[in-house]
Amino acid sequence: MKKVLALAFALLLALLLAFSIAGCSSDVEKVKSSEDATKAIAEVSTQVEDVSANLQSIDKDLS
C-alpha cells in the first residue's frame, strides 16, 4: 500500500513539474522587453521569499 501511495505521489509531482515547465515556457514567450523581464524577476523573487517565510513558519511549528 505504501508503494502505491509513493508512486501516486511521485506521479502527481511529475505532473505538477510538467505543467509548471509548460507554464514557464509560455510566460517566457510573453516577455517582450527588459522592463517586462525585470518585473517578472521581481515577482518571482517575491514569491520565493513568501515560500521561504512559509517554510520557516512550518519549521517552527514542527519544532
N, CA and C atoms as an extended XYZ file, in Angstrom:
189
Properties=species:S:1:pos:R:3:atomname:S:1:resname:S:1:resid:I:1 pbc="F F F"
N         0.833       -1.194        0.000 N   MET     1
C         0.000        0.000        0.000 CA  MET     1
C         0.876        1.256        0.000 C   MET     1
N         1.962        1.224        0.791 N   LYS     2
C         2.841        2.390        0.840 CA  LYS     2
C         3.505        2.639       -0.506 C   LYS     2
N         3.835        1.559       -1.220 N   LYS     3
C         4.460        1.713       -2.537 CA  LYS     3
C         3.491        2.361       -3.514 C   LYS     3
N         2.225        1.996       -3.429 N   VAL     4
C         1.214        2.559       -4.317 CA  VAL     4
C         1.047        4.046       -4.027 C   VAL     4
N         0.997        4.414       -2.747 N   LEU     5
C         0.871        5.818       -2.383 CA  LEU     5
C         2.104        6.608       -2.798 C   LEU     5
N         3.275        6.034       -2.628 N   ALA     6
C         4.508        6.706       -3.031 CA  ALA     6
C         4.538        6.907       -4.543 C   ALA     6
N         4.099        5.901       -5.286 N   LEU     7
C         4.059        6.009       -6.742 CA  LEU     7
C         3.049        7.071       -7.183 C   LEU     7
N         1.900        7.097       -6.547 N   ALA     8
C         0.886        8.097       -6.875 CA  ALA     8
C         1.396        9.507       -6.568 C   ALA     8
N         2.083        9.650       -5.455 N   PHE     9
C         2.635       10.950       -5.077 CA  PHE     9
C         3.714       11.384       -6.069 C   PHE     9
N         4.563       10.462       -6.471 N   ALA    10
C         5.617       10.765       -7.441 CA  ALA    10
C         5.008       11.170       -8.780 C   ALA    10
N         3.960       10.487       -9.183 N   LEU    11
C         3.280       10.819      -10.432 CA  LEU    11
C         2.664       12.208      -10.353 C   LEU    11
N         2.054       12.529       -9.234 N   LEU    12
C         1.471       13.853       -9.035 CA  LEU    12
C         2.543       14.936       -9.118 C   LEU    12
N         3.682       14.698       -8.482 N   LEU    13
C         4.775       15.669       -8.543 CA  LEU    13
C         5.292       15.828       -9.965 C   LEU    13
N         5.389       14.730      -10.698 N   ALA    14
C         5.852       14.796      -12.087 CA  ALA    14
C         4.883       15.600      -12.948 C   ALA    14
N         3.593       15.400      -12.733 N   LEU    15
C         2.600       16.166      -13.484 CA  LEU    15
C         2.672       17.652      -13.143 C   LEU    15
N         2.825       17.958      -11.860 N   LEU    16
C         2.942       19.361      -11.462 CA  LEU    16
C         4.174       20.005      -12.078 C   LEU    16
N         5.278       19.277      -12.091 N   LEU    17
C         6.504       19.792      -12.700 CA  LEU    17
C         6.304       20.022      -14.194 C   LEU    17
N         5.655       19.095      -14.869 N   ALA    18
C         5.416       19.238      -16.310 CA  ALA    18
C         4.554       20.464      -16.600 C   ALA    18
N         3.486       20.649      -15.824 N   PHE    19
C         2.633       21.818      -16.026 CA  PHE    19
C         3.372       23.104      -15.682 C   PHE    19
N         4.211       23.056      -14.682 N   SER    20
C         4.994       24.223      -14.299 CA  SER    20
C         5.950       24.622      -15.413 C   SER    20
N         6.632       23.643      -15.983 N   ILE    21
C         7.560       23.928      -17.075 CA  ILE    21
C         6.803       24.463      -18.290 C   ILE    21
N         5.654       23.886      -18.584 N   ALA    22
C         4.854       24.363      -19.715 CA  ALA    22
C         4.394       25.798      -19.483 C   ALA    22
N         4.004       26.104      -18.255 N   GLY    23
C         3.587       27.469      -17.928 CA  GLY    23
C         4.734       28.446      -18.035 C   GLY    23
N         5.917       28.031      -17.623 N   CYS    24
C         7.086       28.912      -17.700 CA  CYS    24
C         7.442       29.211      -19.143 C   CYS    24
N         7.351       28.208      -20.005 N   SER    25
C         7.726       28.440      -21.406 CA  SER    25
C         6.748       29.402      -22.061 C   SER    25
N         5.467       29.320      -21.723 N   SER    26
C         4.517       30.269      -22.308 CA  SER    26
C         4.726       31.663      -21.726 C   SER    26
N         5.137       31.744      -20.459 N   ASP    27
C         5.425       33.040      -19.862 CA  ASP    27
C         6.638       33.687      -20.511 C   ASP    27
N         7.636       32.882      -20.868 N   VAL    28
C         8.844       33.410      -21.497 CA  VAL    28
C         8.502       34.040      -22.839 C   VAL    28
N         7.587       33.444      -23.570 N   GLU    29
C         7.195       33.984      -24.868 CA  GLU    29
C         6.509       35.343      -24.715 C   GLU    29
N         5.871       35.581      -23.577 N   LYS    30
C         5.154       36.828      -23.360 CA  LYS    30
C         6.092       37.988      -23.027 C   LYS    30
N         7.269       37.677      -22.541 N   VAL    31
C         8.191       38.739      -22.141 CA  VAL    31
C         8.780       39.369      -23.399 C   VAL    31
N         8.490       40.653      -23.589 N   LYS    32
C         8.914       41.324      -24.813 CA  LYS    32
C        10.057       42.295      -24.576 C   LYS    32
N        10.100       42.907      -23.428 N   SER    33
C        11.130       43.923      -23.207 CA  SER    33
C        11.867       43.647      -21.906 C   SER    33
N        12.966       44.330      -21.722 N   SER    34
C        13.735       44.136      -20.499 CA  SER    34
C        12.961       44.617      -19.277 C   SER    34
N        12.084       45.603      -19.477 N   GLU    35
C        11.252       46.078      -18.357 CA  GLU    35
C        10.298       44.983      -17.897 C   GLU    35
N         9.683       44.290      -18.846 N   ASP    36
C         8.800       43.169      -18.501 CA  ASP    36
C         9.588       42.071      -17.804 C   ASP    36
N        10.788       41.814      -18.292 N   ALA    37
C        11.627       40.776      -17.678 CA  ALA    37
C        11.991       41.155      -16.253 C   ALA    37
N        12.319       42.436      -16.042 N   THR    38
C        12.661       42.896      -14.694 CA  THR    38
C        11.478       42.743      -13.748 C   THR    38
N        10.296       43.082      -14.227 N   LYS    39
C         9.089       42.930      -13.410 CA  LYS    39
C         8.833       41.453      -13.094 C   LYS    39
N         9.030       40.573      -14.074 N   ALA    40
C         8.811       39.140      -13.867 CA  ALA    40
C         9.802       38.595      -12.845 C   ALA    40
N        11.058       39.031      -12.930 N   ILE    41
C        12.079       38.574      -11.974 CA  ILE    41
C        11.736       39.043      -10.572 C   ILE    41
N        11.283       40.292      -10.446 N   ALA    42
C        10.909       40.824       -9.128 CA  ALA    42
C         9.728       40.043       -8.553 C   ALA    42
N         8.772       39.690       -9.395 N   GLU    43
C         7.606       38.931       -8.938 CA  GLU    43
C         8.013       37.536       -8.456 C   GLU    43
N         8.864       36.873       -9.214 N   VAL    44
C         9.328       35.541       -8.820 CA  VAL    44
C        10.130       35.624       -7.528 C   VAL    44
N        10.953       36.653       -7.408 N   SER    45
C        11.741       36.840       -6.192 CA  SER    45
C        10.834       36.995       -4.972 C   SER    45
N         9.770       37.771       -5.136 N   THR    46
C         8.812       37.959       -4.047 CA  THR    46
C         8.140       36.636       -3.689 C   THR    46
N         7.785       35.854       -4.702 N   GLN    47
C         7.147       34.563       -4.447 CA  GLN    47
C         8.099       33.617       -3.720 C   GLN    47
N         9.371       33.640       -4.095 N   VAL    48
C        10.362       32.789       -3.424 CA  VAL    48
C        10.500       33.208       -1.965 C   VAL    48
N        10.508       34.507       -1.704 N   GLU    49
C        10.605       34.991       -0.326 CA  GLU    49
C         9.386       34.551        0.486 C   GLU    49
N         8.202       34.606       -0.126 N   ASP    50
C         6.978       34.177        0.550 CA  ASP    50
C         7.034       32.685        0.895 C   ASP    50
N         7.490       31.877       -0.054 N   VAL    51
C         7.591       30.437        0.185 CA  VAL    51
C         8.611       30.170        1.290 C   VAL    51
N         9.721       30.885        1.255 N   SER    52
C        10.746       30.708        2.280 CA  SER    52
C        10.192       31.043        3.661 C   SER    52
N         9.455       32.141        3.753 N   ALA    53
C         8.853       32.524        5.033 CA  ALA    53
C         7.857       31.466        5.505 C   ALA    53
N         7.073       30.922        4.577 N   ASN    54
C         6.112       29.879        4.932 CA  ASN    54
C         6.817       28.621        5.422 C   ASN    54
N         7.898       28.246        4.756 N   LEU    55
C         8.645       27.064        5.181 CA  LEU    55
C         9.276       27.267        6.560 C   LEU    55
N         9.772       28.465        6.822 N   GLN    56
C        10.341       28.748        8.136 CA  GLN    56
C         9.265       28.683        9.210 C   GLN    56
N         8.073       29.174        8.890 N   SER    57
C         6.957       29.117        9.831 CA  SER    57
C         6.567       27.668       10.120 C   SER    57
N         6.511       26.851        9.078 N   ILE    58
C         6.183       25.435        9.255 CA  ILE    58
C         7.251       24.749       10.090 C   ILE    58
N         8.520       25.083        9.822 N   ASP    59
C         9.628       24.501       10.574 CA  ASP    59
C         9.510       24.847       12.058 C   ASP    59
N         9.150       26.097       12.367 N   LYS    60
C         8.978       26.494       13.771 CA  LYS    60
C         7.825       25.734       14.413 C   LYS    60
N         6.731       25.563       13.647 N   ASP    61
C         5.570       24.846       14.177 CA  ASP    61
C         5.900       23.384       14.472 C   ASP    61
N         6.749       22.792       13.634 N   LEU    62
C         7.099       21.391       13.823 CA  LEU    62
C         8.136       21.184       14.933 C   LEU    62
N         8.847       22.240       15.259 N   SER    63
C         9.891       22.119       16.292 CA  SER    63
C         9.308       22.059       17.683 C   SER    63
